[in-house]
Amino acid sequence: MKETAILINTRDRPTEVAMLLSSLYFQTYQDFDVYILDDQGGTPLNSYHFFNCMVMRMILSNHKVNIRKTDFQHGVSKARQSIVDWALEKEYKYLCRVDDDVFLEPDFLERLIKVVKIEGYDLASGVTPPMAGPTFIRDIKYIGEVINRVVLNTEGNYVFNGDDCGMAYTESVILPAHHFRSSAIYKSEIHKKVNYTPTRLSKHGFREEQIFSYKLQMEGYKLGVDTGAIAWHQQTPSGGERFPTQNEDVAFNETILKEFTKENKDKLRKIFPDVQLTKQELQKETNLIR
C-alpha cells in the first residue's frame, strides 16, 4: 500500500488535470496513489486523449488511479470532503490535495513530505506563482517569522490577512503559516478532528482552505510552508472556480470567512496575536527582486 493519497478535485478541466498528472509522473517522491473526483463536469475527462495517456502511464508506473464522477454538483467544500472520505476507506498515512490547475516542480511532493516528517508540521504547503505570466521573485527577508500572517483585533476583525504564497522567493526556507494556499500534504489523522464541511461557503468555494487552516490550528495542528516548493498556477479561465458570477460569490465567501473568524475570535486571537507589522511586511509588491 502506498504512503500518500493524491486528491484531485476537478470540474471541466481535462487538459489541466492531464498536465497535473504529467507533473506527478516526474515527481522525485513516488509513494502515492491518485484519486480524481469530477464534480459533475460537462466535459468527460476520458474524452481527452492526453488525459487517457497520462492515466495509463501512471498505472504502468505502479500507481493506482481512481476516478469517480459525482451524481450532482457538490461544490468545492463538499467535493473536497467527499474525496477525503473516499480515500480514507484505505489507511493512507498522508493526504495531498492538489488543485486541478497546477503544474508541480519535480521536487514539490518530496519537499512537502520532508516538512511534515522532518520539521514536525502537521500540514505542509508551498507557493503558487502564475505559470504563464512573468515570474516575480520576492526577497525572503521581507516575510518575517510567519508566512501568510493573520492579525486580528479584539473584536475579531482583520487588521491584516497576509497572502504571501502567490509568487516565488529568493531562498527556500520553511516557515510557520497562519493559512495555506492551494495544494498541501497533511497527516490523514487530522480528519479525525477536522473536516472541510460543514461550511456556509458558496458551491464555488474560495476561502475554504483558509477556514480549513483555522479549524486545524484551533485543534492544535501546525501549518508550515516551504518557499522552495513550487506549484505553477495555470489560472485557467474556465471550469472550477471561474464562472459568470465569480465577483459576487467571492464577495459572499469573504463575508463568510469574516463571520467564521469573528465566531471563533477567542480561540483564533490566541493563535494570531495582535502584533505590530512593519511597512515592509504590509507592502509586499514593493519588495520584488524582479
matplotlib code that plots the C-alpha trace (Angstrom):
import matplotlib.pyplot as plt

x = [0.0, 1.2, 2.0, 0.1, -3.2, -3.1, -6.6, -7.6, -11.0, -11.9, -14.7, -14.3, -10.5, -9.4, -6.4, -5.2, -5.6, -3.6, -0.8, -1.0, -0.7, 2.3, 4.0, 3.1, 4.7, 8.0, 8.0, 11.1, 8.7, 6.6, 5.0, 1.4, -1.9, -4.2, -7.8, -9.7, -13.2, -15.1, -17.7, -20.4, -18.4, -19.9, -16.7, -15.9, -12.2, -11.8, -12.8, -9.3, -6.5, -3.7, -5.6, -6.0, -2.4, -1.2, -3.6, -2.1, 1.5, 0.7, -0.8, 2.2, 4.4, 2.7, 0.2, -3.4, -5.6, -9.1, -11.7, -15.3, -17.9, -20.4, -24.1, -24.7, -22.5, -21.3, -19.4, -15.8, -16.0, -18.4, -16.4, -13.2, -14.7, -16.2, -12.8, -11.3, -14.0, -13.3, -9.5, -10.0, -11.5, -7.8, -5.3, -3.0, -0.6, -0.8, -3.3, -2.2, -4.8, -3.6, -5.7, -6.6, -4.9, -1.4, 1.8, 4.3, 8.0, 9.6, 10.6, 7.3, 6.0, 9.4, 9.8, 6.4, 6.8, 10.1, 8.3, 5.9, 8.3, 11.4, 10.3, 7.3, 4.5, 1.1, 0.4, 2.8, 2.3, 4.3, 4.0, 1.9, 3.4, 1.4, 2.6, 2.0, 2.9, 6.2, 7.8, 8.1, 10.6, 10.3, 13.2, 12.7, 13.9, 10.6, 8.4, 9.2, 8.7, 5.3, 4.1, 0.5, 0.3, -3.1, -3.6, -7.0, -8.2, -10.1, -13.5, -12.2, -11.9, -8.9, -6.1, -4.1, -4.7, -1.5, -1.3, 2.4, 2.4, 1.4, 4.9, 8.4, 11.2, 14.9, 15.5, 14.0, 13.0, 10.4, 8.2, 5.2, 2.0, -1.4, -3.1, -2.0, -2.7, -3.9, -2.0, -0.8, 0.3, -1.0, -1.5, -4.6, -5.3, -6.3, -9.7, -10.5, -11.0, -11.3, -13.2, -13.8, -17.5, -19.9, -19.5, -21.7, -19.5, -21.0, -20.6, -17.7, -15.6, -12.8, -11.6, -12.3, -8.6, -8.4, -11.3, -9.8, -6.5, -8.2, -10.0, -6.7, -5.0, -7.9, -7.3, -3.6, -2.2, 0.8, 1.0, 4.3, 5.3, 8.4, 9.0, 11.0, 8.2, 6.6, 3.2, 2.9, -0.7, -2.3, -5.1, -7.4, -10.3, -12.9, -14.3, -13.6, -14.0, -14.1, -17.7, -20.0, -21.0, -17.4, -17.1, -20.4, -19.5, -16.0, -17.5, -20.0, -17.3, -15.2, -18.2, -18.5, -14.7, -15.1, -18.2, -16.4, -13.4, -15.5, -17.4, -14.1, -12.2, -11.4, -9.5, -8.1, -6.7, -4.5, -3.1, -3.0, -1.8, -2.3, 1.2, 2.7, 3.6, 6.3, 5.7, 7.8, 5.5, 2.4, 3.8, 5.0, 4.6, 7.5, 9.9, 10.5, 13.9, 12.5]
y = [0.0, 3.5, 6.1, 9.0, 9.6, 12.4, 14.0, 15.9, 17.6, 18.9, 20.3, 20.9, 20.9, 17.7, 19.3, 20.8, 17.5, 15.8, 18.3, 17.8, 14.1, 14.6, 16.6, 13.9, 11.3, 13.0, 13.6, 12.6, 11.3, 8.4, 6.7, 7.6, 6.6, 9.1, 9.9, 12.1, 13.3, 15.0, 17.3, 16.7, 18.5, 18.8, 17.7, 14.0, 13.5, 10.3, 12.2, 13.7, 11.5, 13.1, 12.5, 8.8, 8.6, 10.0, 7.8, 4.8, 6.0, 6.4, 2.9, 1.4, 3.2, 1.3, 4.0, 3.2, 5.8, 6.0, 8.1, 9.0, 11.5, 12.9, 12.4, 16.1, 19.2, 19.2, 22.5, 22.9, 22.3, 19.3, 17.8, 18.1, 16.3, 13.6, 12.7, 12.7, 10.2, 8.1, 8.0, 7.3, 3.9, 2.9, 3.6, 6.2, 8.0, 11.3, 13.0, 15.5, 17.9, 19.4, 22.0, 20.8, 23.8, 23.5, 22.0, 20.8, 21.1, 17.6, 18.1, 19.5, 16.5, 15.5, 18.9, 18.9, 15.4, 16.5, 19.5, 17.1, 14.2, 16.1, 19.6, 18.3, 20.2, 18.6, 20.2, 21.5, 23.7, 25.6, 28.6, 29.0, 31.5, 32.1, 29.7, 31.8, 35.3, 36.8, 35.2, 37.9, 37.0, 38.4, 38.8, 36.3, 38.8, 40.7, 37.8, 37.9, 35.0, 33.8, 33.5, 34.3, 36.1, 36.9, 39.7, 40.2, 43.0, 42.4, 42.3, 39.6, 41.9, 41.6, 44.0, 42.1, 38.9, 38.0, 36.3, 35.7, 32.5, 33.6, 34.3, 32.8, 33.7, 34.3, 31.4, 28.2, 28.4, 26.7, 29.0, 28.5, 29.7, 31.0, 29.6, 27.9, 28.4, 25.8, 22.5, 20.8, 17.5, 16.7, 13.8, 11.9, 11.6, 15.3, 14.2, 12.5, 16.0, 18.4, 18.3, 20.7, 20.6, 21.9, 25.3, 28.1, 29.0, 29.1, 25.9, 27.6, 27.6, 30.3, 30.7, 27.0, 26.4, 29.3, 28.2, 24.7, 26.2, 27.9, 24.7, 22.8, 25.3, 25.5, 21.8, 22.3, 21.3, 23.2, 24.5, 25.1, 26.5, 25.7, 28.7, 26.5, 24.1, 25.4, 24.5, 26.6, 28.0, 27.7, 30.2, 28.6, 31.0, 28.3, 25.5, 25.2, 28.5, 30.6, 31.4, 34.3, 35.3, 35.0, 38.5, 38.2, 34.8, 35.8, 38.8, 36.4, 34.0, 36.8, 37.7, 34.0, 34.0, 37.1, 35.7, 32.4, 34.3, 36.5, 33.5, 31.9, 35.1, 34.0, 30.9, 32.5, 35.6, 33.2, 31.8, 35.1, 37.7, 41.5, 42.4, 45.5, 44.9, 46.8, 48.8, 46.3, 43.4, 45.3, 46.3, 43.1, 44.4, 46.8, 44.1, 42.3, 41.4, 41.2]
z = [0.0, -0.8, 1.8, 0.3, -1.5, -4.1, -4.1, -7.2, -7.3, -10.7, -12.9, -16.7, -16.7, -18.5, -20.2, -16.9, -15.0, -17.7, -17.3, -13.5, -13.9, -16.2, -13.4, -10.8, -13.1, -12.8, -9.0, -7.1, -4.4, -5.9, -2.9, -3.8, -5.4, -7.2, -6.6, -9.1, -8.3, -11.2, -9.6, -12.3, -15.0, -18.5, -20.2, -19.7, -18.6, -20.7, -23.9, -23.9, -25.4, -23.4, -20.1, -21.0, -21.9, -18.6, -16.6, -18.3, -17.7, -14.0, -13.9, -15.7, -13.1, -10.3, -9.2, -8.7, -10.4, -9.0, -10.9, -10.0, -11.1, -8.6, -9.3, -8.9, -8.4, -4.8, -4.8, -3.7, 0.1, -0.1, -3.0, -1.1, 1.8, -0.5, -2.0, 1.5, 2.7, -0.4, 0.2, 3.9, 3.0, 2.8, 5.5, 3.9, 6.3, 4.3, 2.1, -0.6, -2.0, -5.3, -7.3, -10.7, -12.4, -11.0, -12.5, -9.9, -10.0, -9.7, -6.1, -4.9, -3.1, -1.7, -0.2, 1.5, 2.9, 4.5, 6.1, 7.8, 8.5, 9.5, 10.5, 12.5, 10.9, 10.5, 7.2, 4.6, 1.6, -1.0, -3.3, -6.5, -9.0, -12.2, -14.9, -18.0, -16.5, -15.5, -12.5, -9.9, -7.2, -3.7, -1.3, 1.6, 4.2, 3.9, 5.1, 8.8, 11.2, 9.8, 6.2, 5.3, 8.7, 10.2, 12.7, 14.5, 16.8, 20.0, 18.1, 15.7, 12.7, 10.4, 10.9, 8.4, 6.3, 4.5, 1.1, 0.5, -1.4, -4.9, -6.0, -6.0, -3.4, -3.5, -1.0, 0.1, 3.7, 5.9, 7.9, 10.1, 8.4, 9.6, 6.5, 3.3, -0.4, -2.8, -2.6, 0.6, 2.1, 5.6, 8.1, 7.3, 11.1, 11.0, 9.7, 13.0, 14.3, 11.4, 8.1, 5.2, 5.9, 7.2, 5.7, 4.6, 1.6, -1.9, -4.0, -5.9, -2.8, -2.4, 1.2, 2.0, 2.6, 4.9, 7.0, 7.0, 8.1, 11.1, 12.1, 12.1, 14.3, 16.8, 17.2, 17.9, 14.5, 12.9, 9.4, 7.5, 4.1, 2.1, -0.2, -2.5, -3.2, -6.4, -7.9, -11.0, -11.2, -14.7, -13.7, -16.2, -17.2, -17.3, -15.1, -11.4, -9.7, -12.8, -13.5, -14.6, -11.0, -9.7, -8.2, -6.3, -5.0, -4.0, -2.0, -0.4, 0.6, 2.0, 4.2, 5.4, 6.2, 8.3, 10.1, 10.9, 12.2, 14.5, 15.7, 16.8, 17.7, 21.3, 20.1, 17.0, 18.7, 20.8, 17.6, 15.7, 18.2, 17.6, 16.7, 15.0, 11.4, 9.6, 6.5, 4.5, 5.6, 4.6, 1.1, -0.4, -4.0, -3.4, -2.3, -5.5, -6.8, -10.3]

ax = plt.figure().add_subplot(projection="3d")
ax.plot(x, y, z, "-o")
ax.set_aspect("equal")
plt.show()
